[in-house]
Amino acid sequence: MRTSWKRTRALLASILAVAAAVALLSGCGGKADKNDAAPSIEELGTKIEQAADLKEMEQRDGEKLKKLYKIDPDNLDGFILYTSTSNVRADELAVIKLKDARQTEQVQKNIEQRIAAQKIKFKDYRPEEYFLVENHVLKSKGPFVFFAVSKEAKQMEQAFDGAF
């Protein structure tokens, strides 16, 4: 009888040790840090270009970013900016990667000022373009801010979301 109790205790101790090891190791298998899993600005650009037709838009530089959104490109880890080739069209795409994710709210406010200006510009002049501005997409994910005004804004948004 004494031998069977020793075996039972040894078996229980072994089971508890295995259970503890599994519990400890399962904590190591969690998701990677959000910043590690974040795509590069180039990867985002490629995914969006594959999802939407940007032929009617032109890629722009830091000067245009500063002019349109009052955002200093030196404070960014990178950006993609496309605007319409014509000033009578509202199409815009901006993907901005911030050095400091705490700036997200300010960047979104700057973009909202641009949206308000575009609404005023197109409201009575070009109703179809006003509709696009009204139905814009503005969102953030970690250090990224995404903004799109286009007939294909939903496809652009899906490509952006799918990259994460």
Secondary structure, DSSP 8 states (H G I E B T S, - for coil): -HHHHHHHHHHHHHHHHHHHHHHHHHGGGS---HHHH---HHHHHHHHHHHS--TTEEE--HHHHHHHH---GGGEEEEEEEEESSTT---EEEEEEESSGGGHHHHHHHHHHHHHHHHHHHTTT-HHHHHHHHT-EEEEETTEEEEEESTTHHHHHHHHHHT-
